[in-house]
């Protein structure tokens, strides 16, 4: 037979463990909500700041990219553009790889400091897929040097970017 002290200690310890377990779960949930909300808040304020500073739209940046206006794009870049995508899920990095020329990789290098290199459009094509598909070897090299690049990502056709190399 256990002494009353042992029974109290056992019950008390189990209760504390239960409280600590529930507390940990609640803390984790609150922490994840806080992180989620902070990201949303940052995005909201970036967008508001961009509006106040009269930052050009994604479509204007894409037009300038297609015309080779690196100067405009690099000087007018704003963090709010990181979250901007067109109706097909293409962001500024995707467009820079698509529109750019191998002879000038400055802008893609610049964007890789700000963007996730694995971001994909609505067909699950990453900038690396686009670089391979369009034979842009300098962009392929640049993207493959990025520490976060994931070469195993597959597009809607089930192909990795490397499967488009010729």
DRENLUMMAR-356922 format. One record per residue: residue in three letters; residue number from 1; x, y, z of N, C-alpha, C in turn. Coordinates in steps of 0.05 Angstrom, whole numbers, plus 32768, in hexadecimal, padded with zeros to 4 digits. Each point is the difference from the previous one (the first is absolute). Layout:
% DRENLUMMAR-356922
+-----+-----+--------+---------+------+---------+----------+-------+--------+---------+------+
! res !   n ! n.east ! n.north ! n.up ! ca.east ! ca.north ! ca.up ! c.east ! c.north ! c.up !
+-----+-----+--------+---------+------+---------+----------+-------+--------+---------+------+
! ala ! NUM !      X !       Y !    Z !       X !        Y !     Z !      X !       Y !    Z !
...
+-----+-----+--------+---------+------+---------+----------+-------+--------+---------+------+
//
This chain:
% DRENLUMMAR-356922
+-----+-----+--------+---------+------+---------+----------+-------+--------+---------+------+
! res !   n ! n.east ! n.north ! n.up ! ca.east ! ca.north ! ca.up ! c.east ! c.north ! c.up !
+-----+-----+--------+---------+------+---------+----------+-------+--------+---------+------+
! unk !   1 !   8011 !    7FE8 ! 8000 !    7FEF !     8018 !  8000 !   8012 !    8019 ! 8000 !
! unk !   2 !   7FF8 !    8013 ! 7FEF !    8010 !     8019 !  7FFE !   7FF8 !    8013 ! 8017 !
! unk !   3 !   8014 !    800F ! 8008 !    7FFB !     8013 !  8015 !   7FEF !    8017 ! 7FF4 !
! unk !   4 !   7FF2 !    800F ! 8011 !    7FF0 !     8016 !  7FF6 !   8012 !    8015 ! 7FF2 !
! unk !   5 !   8019 !    8003 ! 800A !    8012 !     8013 !  7FF3 !   8007 !    7FF7 ! 7FE4 !
! unk !   6 !   8005 !    7FE5 ! 7FFC !    8007 !     7FF5 !  7FE6 !   7FE8 !    8004 ! 7FED !
! unk !   7 !   7FE7 !    7FFA ! 800A !    7FE9 !     8002 !  7FEF !   7FFC !    801E ! 7FF8 !
! unk !   8 !   8004 !    8012 ! 8013 !    7FFD !     801D !  7FF9 !   8014 !    8008 ! 7FEB !
! unk !   9 !   8019 !    7FF7 ! 8004 !    8016 !     8008 !  7FEE !   7FFA !    7FF5 ! 7FE4 !
! unk !  10 !   7FF7 !    7FE6 ! 7FFF !    7FFA !     7FF4 !  7FE6 !   7FEA !    800F ! 7FF3 !
! unk !  11 !   7FEA !    8005 ! 800E !    7FE9 !     800F !  7FF5 !   8008 !    801C ! 7FF8 !
! unk !  12 !   800F !    800D ! 8011 !    8009 !     801B !  7FFA !   8012 !    8001 ! 7FE8 !
! unk !  13 !   8013 !    7FED ! 7FFE !    8012 !     7FFF !  7FE9 !   7FF1 !    7FFB ! 7FE6 !
! unk !  14 !   7FED !    7FED ! 8001 !    7FF0 !     7FFA !  7FE8 !   7FF0 !    8019 ! 7FF8 !
! unk !  15 !   7FF4 !    800E ! 8013 !    7FF1 !     8018 !  7FFA !   8011 !    8015 ! 7FF5 !
! unk !  16 !   8018 !    8003 ! 800A !    8013 !     8015 !  7FF6 !   8008 !    7FF9 ! 7FE3 !
! unk !  17 !   8005 !    7FE6 ! 7FFC !    8008 !     7FF7 !  7FE5 !   7FE9 !    8006 ! 7FEC !
! unk !  18 !   7FE7 !    7FFA ! 8009 !    7FE9 !     8005 !  7FEF !   7FFD !    801E ! 7FFB !
! unk !  19 !   8003 !    8010 ! 8015 !    7FFE !     801D !  7FFC !   8017 !    800A ! 7FEE !
! unk !  20 !   8018 !    7FF6 ! 8004 !    8016 !     8008 !  7FEF !   7FFC !    7FF8 ! 7FE3 !
! unk !  21 !   7FF5 !    7FE8 ! 7FFC !    7FFA !     7FF6 !  7FE5 !   7FEC !    8011 ! 7FF2 !
! unk !  22 !   7FEA !    8006 ! 800E !    7FEB !     8011 !  7FF4 !   800B !    801C ! 7FFC !
! unk !  23 !   800F !    800A ! 8013 !    800C !     801B !  7FFE !   8012 !    8002 ! 7FE8 !
! unk !  24 !   8010 !    7FEB ! 7FFC !    8012 !     8000 !  7FE9 !   7FF1 !    8000 ! 7FE6 !
! unk !  25 !   7FEB !    7FF0 ! 7FFF !    7FEF !     7FFF !  7FE7 !   7FF4 !    801B ! 7FFB !
! unk !  26 !   7FF5 !    800C ! 8014 !    7FF3 !     801B !  7FFD !   8015 !    8014 ! 7FF8 !
! unk !  27 !   8018 !    7FFF ! 800C !    8015 !     8013 !  7FF9 !   8008 !    7FFD ! 7FE3 !
! unk !  28 !   8002 !    7FE6 ! 7FF7 !    8008 !     7FFB !  7FE4 !   7FEB !    800B ! 7FED !
! unk !  29 !   7FE6 !    7FFC ! 8006 !    7FEB !     800A !  7FEF !   8000 !    801E ! 7FFF !
! unk !  30 !   8003 !    800D ! 8017 !    8001 !     801D !  8001 !   8018 !    800B ! 7FF1 !
! unk !  31 !   8017 !    7FF2 ! 8003 !    8018 !     8009 !  7FF2 !   7FFD !    7FFE ! 7FE2 !
! unk !  32 !   7FF4 !    7FEA ! 7FF7 !    7FFC !     7FFD !  7FE3 !   7FEC !    8015 ! 7FF5 !
! unk !  33 !   7FEB !    8006 ! 8010 !    7FEE !     8015 !  7FF8 !   800E !    801B ! 7FFF !
! unk !  34 !   8011 !    8005 ! 8014 !    800E !     8019 !  8001 !   8012 !    8003 ! 7FE8 !
! unk !  35 !   800F !    7FEB ! 7FF9 !    8011 !     8001 !  7FE8 !   7FF0 !    8005 ! 7FE7 !
! unk !  36 !   7FE9 !    7FF2 ! 7FFE !    7FEF !     8004 !  7FE8 !   7FF6 !    801D ! 7FFF !
! unk !  37 !   7FF6 !    800A ! 8017 !    7FF6 !     801B !  8000 !   8016 !    8014 ! 7FFB !
! unk !  38 !   8018 !    7FFB ! 800A !    8016 !     8013 !  7FFB !   8006 !    8001 ! 7FE3 !
! unk !  39 !   8001 !    7FEA ! 7FF2 !    8005 !     8000 !  7FE3 !   7FEA !    8010 ! 7FF2 !
! unk !  40 !   7FE7 !    7FFC ! 8008 !    7FEA !     800E !  7FF4 !   8002 !    801E ! 8005 !
! unk !  41 !   8008 !    8007 ! 8018 !    8003 !     801C !  8008 !   8016 !    800D ! 7FF0 !
! unk !  42 !   8017 !    7FF1 ! 7FFD !    8017 !     800B !  7FF1 !   7FF8 !    8005 ! 7FE3 !
! unk !  43 !   7FF2 !    7FEC ! 7FF4 !    7FF7 !     8003 !  7FE4 !   7FED !    8018 ! 7FFD !
! unk !  44 !   7FEE !    8003 ! 8014 !    7FED !     8016 !  7FFF !   800F !    801B ! 8000 !
! unk !  45 !   8013 !    8003 ! 8013 !    800E !     8019 !  8003 !   8013 !    8005 ! 7FE8 !
! unk !  46 !   800C !    7FEB ! 7FF5 !    8011 !     8003 !  7FE8 !   7FEF !    800B ! 7FE9 !
! unk !  47 !   7FE8 !    7FF5 ! 7FFE !    7FEE !     8008 !  7FEA !   7FF8 !    801E ! 8004 !
! unk !  48 !   7FF9 !    8006 ! 8019 !    7FF7 !     801C !  8006 !   8018 !    8013 ! 7FFB !
! unk !  49 !   8018 !    7FF9 ! 8008 !    8017 !     8011 !  7FFC !   8005 !    8003 ! 7FE2 !
! unk !  50 !   7FFD !    7FEB ! 7FF1 !    8004 !     8001 !  7FE3 !   7FEC !    8013 ! 7FF4 !
! unk !  51 !   7FE7 !    7FFF ! 8009 !    7FEC !     8013 !  7FF5 !   8007 !    801D ! 8006 !
! unk !  52 !   800A !    8004 ! 8019 !    8007 !     801C !  8008 !   8018 !    8009 ! 7FF0 !
! unk !  53 !   8013 !    7FEE ! 7FFA !    8018 !     8008 !  7FF2 !   7FFC !    7FFF ! 7FE1 !
! unk !  54 !   7FE8 !    7FFA ! 7FF8 !    7FFA !     7FFF !  7FE3 !   8012 !    7FEC ! 7FF1 !
! unk !  55 !   8001 !    7FE7 ! 800B !    8010 !     7FEB !  7FF4 !   7FF1 !    7FF6 ! 7FE7 !
! unk !  56 !   800E !    7FFD ! 7FEA !    7FF3 !     7FF6 !  7FE8 !   7FF4 !    7FE3 ! 8004 !
! unk !  57 !   7FED !    7FFA ! 7FF0 !    7FF3 !     7FE6 !  8002 !   8011 !    7FEA ! 7FF4 !
! unk !  58 !   7FF9 !    7FE7 ! 8006 !    800E !     7FE9 !  7FF5 !   8000 !    8001 ! 7FE1 !
! unk !  59 !   7FE9 !    8007 ! 7FF5 !    7FFE !     8001 !  7FE2 !   8012 !    8015 ! 7FF4 !
! unk !  60 !   8004 !    8016 ! 800E !    8013 !     8014 !  7FF6 !   801C !    7FF6 ! 8002 !
! unk !  61 !   8007 !    7FF2 ! 8015 !    801A !     7FF4 !  8003 !   8005 !    7FEC ! 7FE9 !
! unk !  62 !   7FEC !    7FEF ! 7FFB !    8002 !     7FEC !  7FEB !   8005 !    800E ! 7FE5 !
! unk !  63 !   7FF0 !    8015 ! 7FFA !    8004 !     800F !  7FE7 !   801D !    800B ! 7FFE !
! unk !  64 !   800A !    800B ! 8016 !    801B !     800B !  8000 !   8015 !    7FEA ! 7FFC !
! unk !  65 !   7FFA !    7FE8 ! 800D !    8013 !     7FEA !  7FFD !   8001 !    7FF7 ! 7FE3 !
! unk !  66 !   7FE9 !    7FFE ! 7FF3 !    7FFF !     7FF7 !  7FE4 !   800E !    8013 ! 7FEE !
! unk !  67 !   8002 !    801A ! 8008 !    800E !     8014 !  7FF0 !   801D !    8003 ! 8009 !
! unk !  68 !   8009 !    7FF0 ! 8013 !    801C !     8000 !  8008 !   8007 !    8018 ! 8012 !
! unk !  69 !   7FED !    800C ! 800D !    8005 !     8018 !  8011 !   8008 !    7FF7 ! 801C !
! unk !  70 !   8018 !    7FF5 ! 8002 !    800A !     7FF7 !  801A !   8002 !    8018 ! 8014 !
! unk !  71 !   8009 !    8016 ! 7FF7 !    8003 !     8018 !  8011 !   7FE6 !    8007 ! 800F !
! unk !  72 !   7FEA !    8001 ! 7FF1 !    7FE6 !     8006 !  800C !   7FF9 !    7FEB ! 8015 !
! unk !  73 !   8002 !    7FE7 ! 7FF7 !    7FF7 !     7FEA !  8011 !   8010 !    7FFF ! 801A !
! unk !  74 !   801A !    8003 ! 7FFE !    8011 !     7FFE !  8018 !   7FFD !    8017 ! 8013 !
! unk !  75 !   7FFB !    8018 ! 7FF5 !    7FFD !     8017 !  8012 !   7FE4 !    8003 ! 800C !
! unk !  76 !   7FEC !    7FF5 ! 7FF2 !    7FE4 !     8003 !  800A !   7FF7 !    7FE7 ! 800F !
! unk !  77 !   8011 !    7FEC ! 8003 !    7FF8 !     7FE7 !  800E !   7FF7 !    8006 ! 801C !
! unk !  78 !   7FEB !    7FF3 ! 8009 !    7FF5 !     8003 !  801B !   7FF9 !    7FE5 ! 800B !
! unk !  79 !   8005 !    7FFB ! 801A !    7FFA !     7FE6 !  800C !   7FE4 !    7FF6 ! 7FFC !
! unk !  80 !   7FED !    8012 ! 7FFC !    7FE4 !     7FF7 !  7FFC !   7FFD !    7FF0 ! 7FE7 !
! unk !  81 !   8013 !    8003 ! 7FED !    7FFF !     7FF1 !  7FE7 !   8006 !    7FE2 ! 8003 !
! unk !  82 !   800C !    7FF9 ! 8017 !    8008 !     7FE4 !  8004 !   7FE7 !    7FEF ! 8001 !
! unk !  83 !   7FEA !    800A ! 800A !    7FE7 !     7FF0 !  8003 !   7FED !    8004 ! 7FE8 !
! unk !  84 !   8007 !    8011 ! 7FEE !    7FEF !     8005 !  7FE9 !   8002 !    7FEB ! 7FEA !
! unk !  85 !   7FEA !    7FF7 ! 7FF6 !    8000 !     7FEC !  7FEA !   7FEA !    8009 ! 7FEC !
! unk !  86 !   8004 !    7FF9 ! 7FE7 !    7FEC !     8006 !  7FEC !   7FEA !    7FEA ! 8001 !
! unk !  87 !   7FED !    8001 ! 7FEE !    7FE9 !     7FED !  8001 !   8008 !    7FE3 ! 7FFB !
! unk !  88 !   8019 !    7FFC ! 7FF7 !    800A !     7FE5 !  7FFB !   8014 !    7FF7 ! 8014 !
! unk !  89 !   8002 !    800F ! 8016 !    8012 !     7FF9 !  8016 !   801D !    8006 ! 7FFB !
! unk !  90 !   8006 !    8011 ! 7FED !    801C !     8007 !  7FF9 !   8008 !    801A ! 800F !
! unk !  91 !   8017 !    7FFE ! 800D !    8009 !     8018 !  800F !   8017 !    800D ! 7FF1 !
! unk !  92 !   800C !    8014 ! 800C !    8014 !     8010 !  7FF2 !   8019 !    7FF0 ! 7FF9 !
! unk !  93 !   8008 !    7FED ! 8012 !    8017 !     7FEF !  7FFA !   7FFB !    7FEF ! 7FE8 !
! unk !  94 !   7FE8 !    7FF4 ! 8000 !    7FF8 !     7FEF !  7FE9 !   8002 !    800F ! 7FE6 !
! unk !  95 !   7FF5 !    8019 ! 8000 !    8000 !     8010 !  7FE8 !   801C !    8009 ! 7FF8 !
! unk !  96 !   8011 !    8005 ! 8014 !    801B !     8009 !  7FFA !   800F !    7FE9 ! 7FF2 !
! unk !  97 !   7FFC !    7FE8 ! 8009 !    800D !     7FE9 !  7FF3 !   7FF5 !    7FFC ! 7FE4 !
! unk !  98 !   7FE6 !    8002 ! 7FFD !    7FF3 !     7FFC !  7FE6 !   8008 !    8016 ! 7FEC !
! unk !  99 !   8000 !    8019 ! 8009 !    8005 !     8016 !  7FEE !   801D !    8008 ! 7FFC !
! unk ! 100 !   8011 !    7FF9 ! 8013 !    801B !     8009 !  7FFF !   8011 !    7FF1 ! 7FEB !
! unk ! 101 !   8018 !    800C ! 7FFC !    8013 !     7FF4 !  7FEE !   8018 !    7FF6 ! 800F !
! unk ! 102 !   800D !    7FEB ! 7FF6 !    8017 !     7FF5 !  800D !   8016 !    8014 ! 8003 !
! unk ! 103 !   8001 !    8014 ! 7FEF !    8016 !     8013 !  8001 !   7FFE !    8013 ! 8018 !
! unk ! 104 !   7FE8 !    8002 ! 800C !    7FFD !     8012 !  8016 !   7FF0 !    7FF2 ! 8017 !
! unk ! 105 !   800F !    7FF5 ! 8013 !    7FF4 !     7FF1 !  8016 !   7FFE !    8011 ! 8019 !
! unk ! 106 !   8006 !    801A ! 7FFE !    8001 !     8011 !  8018 !   7FE5 !    8000 ! 800F !
! unk ! 107 !   7FEB !    8003 ! 7FF1 !    7FE6 !     8002 !  800E !   7FF7 !    7FE7 ! 800D !
! unk ! 108 !   8005 !    7FE9 ! 7FF3 !    7FF9 !     7FE7 !  800D !   8011 !    7FFC ! 8018 !
! unk ! 109 !   8019 !    8006 ! 7FFF !    8012 !     7FFF !  8018 !   7FF5 !    8011 ! 8016 !
! unk ! 110 !   7FF7 !    8018 ! 7FF9 !    7FF5 !     8012 !  8014 !   7FE6 !    7FF4 ! 800C !
! unk ! 111 !   7FEF !    7FF6 ! 7FF0 !    7FE6 !     7FF5 !  800A !   8005 !    7FE7 ! 8011 !
! unk ! 112 !   8014 !    7FF0 ! 7FFA !    8005 !     7FE8 !  800F !   8008 !    8006 ! 801D !
! unk ! 113 !   8007 !    8019 ! 8006 !    8005 !     8008 !  801B !   7FE6 !    8004 ! 8010 !
! unk ! 114 !   7FEA !    8002 ! 7FF2 !    7FE6 !     8007 !  800D !   7FEB !    7FEA ! 7FFC !
! unk ! 115 !   8002 !    7FF1 ! 7FEB !    7FEA !     7FED !  7FF9 !   8008 !    7FE3 ! 8006 !
! unk ! 116 !   7FEC !    7FEF ! 8005 !    8004 !     7FE4 !  8003 !   8005 !    7FF5 ! 7FE3 !
! unk ! 117 !   8016 !    7FF3 ! 7FFB !    8006 !     7FF6 !  7FE5 !   7FEE !    7FE9 ! 7FF7 !
! unk ! 118 !   7FF1 !    7FF5 ! 8013 !    7FEF !     7FE9 !  7FFA !   7FE3 !    8007 ! 7FFC !
! unk ! 119 !   7FFA !    801A ! 7FFF !    7FE4 !     8009 !  7FFC !   7FF7 !    7FF6 ! 7FE4 !
! unk ! 120 !   7FE7 !    7FF8 ! 7FFF !    7FF6 !     7FF5 !  7FE6 !   7FE7 !    800E ! 7FF7 !
! unk ! 121 !   7FFB !    7FFE ! 7FE6 !    7FE7 !     800C !  7FF6 !   7FEA !    7FEB ! 8002 !
! unk ! 122 !   7FE9 !    8006 ! 7FF4 !    7FE9 !     7FEE !  8003 !   8004 !    7FE5 ! 7FF1 !
! unk ! 123 !   8015 !    7FFE ! 7FF0 !    8006 !     7FE6 !  7FF3 !   8018 !    7FF2 ! 800F !
! unk ! 124 !   8006 !    800A ! 8018 !    8015 !     7FF6 !  8011 !   801C !    8002 ! 7FF3 !
! unk ! 125 !   8003 !    8014 ! 7FEE !    801A !     8004 !  7FF4 !   800F !    8015 ! 8011 !
! unk ! 126 !   8018 !    7FF9 ! 8008 !    8011 !     8012 !  800F !   8012 !    8010 ! 7FED !
! unk ! 127 !   800D !    8015 ! 8009 !    8013 !     800E !  7FEF !   8015 !    7FEE ! 7FF3 !
! unk ! 128 !   8008 !    7FEB ! 800F !    8013 !     7FED !  7FF5 !   7FF4 !    7FF0 ! 7FE8 !
! unk ! 129 !   7FE7 !    7FF9 ! 8002 !    7FF2 !     7FF3 !  7FEA !   8001 !    8012 ! 7FE7 !
! unk ! 130 !   7FF9 !    801A ! 8005 !    7FFF !     8013 !  7FE9 !   801C !    8003 ! 7FF4 !
! unk ! 131 !   8015 !    8003 ! 8011 !    801B !     8004 !  7FF6 !   8008 !    7FE8 ! 7FEF !
! unk ! 132 !   7FFB !    7FE8 ! 8009 !    8007 !     7FE8 !  7FF0 !   7FF0 !    7FFE ! 7FE7 !
! unk ! 133 !   7FE5 !    8005 ! 8002 !    7FEF !     7FFE !  7FE8 !   8007 !    8013 ! 7FEA !
! unk ! 134 !   800A !    8018 ! 8008 !    8006 !     8014 !  7FEC !   801E !    8003 ! 7FFA !
! unk ! 135 !   800F !    7FEC ! 8009 !    801C !     7FFF !  7FFA !   8011 !    8017 ! 800B !
! unk ! 136 !   7FF9 !    8009 ! 8018 !    800E !     8017 !  800C !   8015 !    7FF5 ! 8013 !
! unk ! 137 !   8016 !    7FF8 ! 7FF5 !    8015 !     7FF3 !  8010 !   800B !    8010 ! 8017 !
! unk ! 138 !   8004 !    801A ! 7FFC !    800B !     8011 !  8016 !   7FEC !    8002 ! 8017 !
! unk ! 139 !   7FE6 !    8000 ! 7FFA !    7FEC !     8000 !  8015 !   7FFF !    7FE6 ! 800E !
! unk ! 140 !   8004 !    7FEA ! 7FF1 !    8000 !     7FE5 !  800C !   8017 !    7FFF ! 8015 !
! unk ! 141 !   8018 !    800A ! 7FF7 !    8017 !     8000 !  8012 !   7FFA !    8010 ! 8019 !
! unk ! 142 !   7FF6 !    8018 ! 7FFC !    7FFA !     8012 !  8016 !   7FEC !    7FF4 ! 8014 !
! unk ! 143 !   7FEB !    7FF4 ! 7FF5 !    7FEC !     7FF4 !  8011 !   800B !    7FE7 ! 800F !
! unk ! 144 !   8010 !    7FF0 ! 7FF2 !    800B !     7FE8 !  800D !   8014 !    8007 ! 8016 !
! unk ! 145 !   800B !    8018 ! 7FFF !    8013 !     8009 !  8015 !   7FF1 !    8009 ! 8019 !
! unk ! 146 !   7FE6 !    8005 ! 7FFE !    7FF1 !     800A !  8018 !   7FFE !    7FEA ! 8014 !
! unk ! 147 !   8006 !    8006 ! 801A !    8000 !     7FEB !  8015 !   7FE5 !    7FF3 ! 8005 !
! unk ! 148 !   7FEA !    800E ! 7FF9 !    7FE6 !     7FF5 !  8006 !   7FF2 !    7FF2 ! 7FE8 !
! unk ! 149 !   800E !    7FFE ! 7FE9 !    7FF4 !     7FF5 !  7FE8 !   7FF9 !    7FE2 ! 8004 !
! unk ! 150 !   7FE9 !    7FF9 ! 7FF7 !    7FF7 !     7FE4 !  8002 !   7FFD !    7FF5 ! 7FE4 !
! unk ! 151 !   8013 !    7FF0 ! 7FF7 !    8000 !     7FF6 !  7FE4 !   7FED !    7FE9 ! 7FFD !
! unk ! 152 !   7FF4 !    7FF6 ! 8015 !    7FEE !     7FE9 !  7FFE !   7FE3 !    8008 ! 7FFB !
! unk ! 153 !   7FFA !    801A ! 8000 !    7FE4 !     8009 !  7FFC !   7FF7 !    7FF9 ! 7FE4 !
! unk ! 154 !   7FE7 !    7FF7 ! 7FFE !    7FF5 !     7FF8 !  7FE6 !   7FE9 !    8012 ! 7FF8 !
! unk ! 155 !   7FFD !    8004 ! 7FE6 !    7FEA !     8011 !  7FF6 !   7FE8 !    7FEF ! 7FFC !
! unk ! 156 !   7FEB !    800B ! 7FF4 !    7FE7 !     7FF1 !  7FFB !   8004 !    7FE8 ! 7FEE !
! unk ! 157 !   8015 !    8000 ! 7FEF !    8005 !     7FEA !  7FEF !   8010 !    7FEA ! 800E !
! unk ! 158 !   8007 !    8005 ! 8019 !    800F !     7FED !  8010 !   801E !    8000 ! 7FFA !
! unk ! 159 !   800A !    8016 ! 7FF4 !    801C !     8002 !  7FF9 !   800F !    8013 ! 8013 !
! unk ! 160 !   8018 !    7FF8 ! 8007 !    8012 !     8013 !  800E !   800B !    8013 ! 7FEC !
! unk ! 161 !   800B !    8016 ! 8009 !    800C !     8014 !  7FEE !   8016 !    7FF4 ! 7FEF !
! unk ! 162 !   8011 !    7FF0 ! 800C !    8016 !     7FF4 !  7FF1 !   7FF7 !    7FEE ! 7FE9 !
! unk ! 163 !   7FE8 !    7FF6 ! 8001 !    7FF6 !     7FEF !  7FEA !   7FF9 !    8010 ! 7FE7 !
! unk ! 164 !   8001 !    801B ! 8002 !    7FFC !     8011 !  7FE9 !   801A !    8008 ! 7FF2 !
! unk ! 165 !   8016 !    7FF8 ! 800C !    801A !     8007 !  7FF3 !   8003 !    7FF0 ! 7FE7 !
! unk ! 166 !   800D !    800C ! 7FEC !    8004 !     7FF2 !  7FE7 !   801C !    7FF8 ! 7FFC !
+-----+-----+--------+---------+------+---------+----------+-------+--------+---------+------+
//
